[in-house]
Amino acid sequence: QVQLVESGGGLVQAGGSLRLSCAASGLSFSAYAMGWFRQAPGKEREFVACISWSAGRIYYADSVKGRFTISRDNGKNTAYLQMNSLKPEDTAVYYCAADPQYQLLVTTPTNARHWGQGTQVTVSS
């Protein structure tokens, strides 16, 4: 049974930092591209960042470029999202997703094979 478990969310002041983790089990982690997405209240889920299996390809949404860093540790079956210079508009539930196809996470993430349950990030002004 595949599980993706996000952690690291919480309440932080604007300008602060958080590091999200996505721990994977039940799959060959190093064979999957990983992505982070977020959904704010009343809005659709949006793409944040994704990373290929080898970390050789990385892509960010313009809204987080220069502030967020995606990474992975294949030895620990875990993906990370380091979030710096947080803004109130970053407030959302953050989800990780896994799919063998990197490009799918960029173009049609709703079809991603596996999703986590999400972790809440709240940025106060």
C-alpha positions as CSV (number, residue, x, y, z in Angstrom):
1,Q,0.0,0.0,0.0
2,V,1.4,3.3,-1.1
3,Q,1.5,6.1,1.4
4,L,2.7,9.7,1.2
5,V,2.7,11.5,4.5
6,E,3.4,15.2,4.7
7,S,4.6,16.9,7.8
8,G,6.2,20.2,8.9
9,G,3.3,22.5,8.4
10,G,2.3,25.0,11.0
11,L,1.8,28.7,11.8
12,V,4.5,31.1,11.0
13,Q,4.8,34.9,10.7
14,A,5.4,36.6,7.4
15,G,9.0,36.5,6.5
16,G,9.5,33.2,8.3
17,S,10.5,29.8,7.1
18,L,9.1,26.2,7.2
19,R,10.4,22.9,5.9
20,L,7.8,20.4,4.7
21,S,8.6,16.7,4.4
22,C,6.9,14.1,2.4
23,A,7.7,10.5,3.5
24,A,6.9,7.8,1.0
25,S,6.4,4.1,1.6
26,G,5.1,1.2,-0.5
27,L,6.7,2.4,-3.7
28,S,10.1,2.5,-5.4
29,F,10.7,6.1,-4.4
30,S,13.7,6.6,-6.6
31,A,11.6,5.7,-9.7
32,Y,9.1,8.5,-9.1
33,A,9.1,12.2,-9.7
34,M,7.8,14.2,-6.8
35,G,5.7,17.3,-6.7
36,W,4.4,19.8,-4.2
37,F,1.0,21.5,-4.7
38,R,-1.2,23.7,-2.5
39,Q,-4.8,24.7,-2.1
40,A,-6.0,27.8,-0.4
41,P,-9.5,28.1,0.9
42,G,-11.9,28.7,-2.0
43,K,-9.3,28.2,-4.6
44,E,-8.2,25.4,-6.9
45,R,-5.2,23.3,-6.1
46,E,-2.1,24.8,-7.7
47,F,1.3,23.6,-8.7
48,V,4.2,24.7,-6.5
49,A,7.3,22.7,-7.5
50,C,8.4,19.3,-8.8
51,I,11.6,17.3,-9.0
52,S,12.6,14.4,-11.1
53,W,13.7,11.1,-9.7
54,S,17.4,12.0,-9.9
55,A,16.9,15.7,-9.0
56,G,18.3,16.5,-12.4
57,R,15.1,18.4,-13.3
58,I,13.4,20.9,-11.1
59,Y,10.6,23.3,-11.8
60,Y,8.9,26.0,-9.7
61,A,5.8,28.1,-10.0
62,D,6.7,31.7,-10.6
63,S,5.0,32.6,-7.4
64,V,7.5,30.7,-5.3
65,K,10.7,30.9,-7.4
66,G,13.6,32.2,-5.4
67,R,11.8,31.6,-2.1
68,F,11.1,27.8,-2.1
69,T,13.5,25.0,-2.7
70,I,12.4,21.4,-3.5
71,S,14.8,18.5,-2.8
72,R,14.7,14.8,-2.2
73,D,16.7,12.1,-0.4
74,N,16.2,8.8,-2.2
75,G,17.9,7.0,0.7
76,K,15.3,8.2,3.1
77,N,12.3,8.0,0.7
78,T,11.5,11.6,1.4
79,A,10.9,14.8,-0.5
80,Y,11.3,18.2,1.0
81,L,10.0,21.7,0.4
82,Q,12.1,24.4,2.1
83,M,9.9,27.6,2.2
84,N,11.6,30.9,3.0
85,S,10.4,34.5,3.1
86,L,6.8,33.2,3.6
87,K,4.0,35.5,2.7
88,P,0.3,35.5,3.9
89,E,-0.7,34.4,0.4
90,D,1.3,31.2,0.8
91,T,-1.3,30.1,3.3
92,A,-2.8,26.8,2.1
93,V,-2.9,23.1,2.6
94,Y,0.2,21.7,1.0
95,Y,0.1,18.3,-0.7
96,C,2.8,16.1,-2.1
97,A,2.3,13.9,-5.1
98,A,4.3,11.1,-6.8
99,D,4.3,9.9,-10.4
100,P,6.8,8.0,-12.6
101,Q,6.4,10.8,-15.2
102,Y,8.0,14.1,-14.3
103,Q,6.2,15.9,-17.1
104,L,2.8,14.8,-15.9
105,L,3.4,16.6,-12.6
106,V,3.9,19.8,-14.5
107,T,1.2,19.5,-17.1
108,T,-1.6,17.3,-15.7
109,P,-1.0,16.8,-12.0
110,T,-4.5,15.8,-11.3
111,N,-3.6,12.5,-12.9
112,A,-0.7,11.9,-10.6
113,R,-0.6,8.4,-9.4
114,H,-0.3,9.0,-5.6
115,W,-1.2,11.9,-3.3
116,G,-0.7,12.7,0.3
117,Q,-3.3,13.9,2.7
118,G,-1.8,17.4,3.1
119,T,-0.4,19.6,5.8
120,Q,-1.6,23.1,6.7
121,V,0.6,26.1,6.4
122,T,-0.6,29.3,7.8
123,V,1.3,32.6,7.4
124,S,0.2,35.5,9.6
125,S,0.8,39.1,8.6
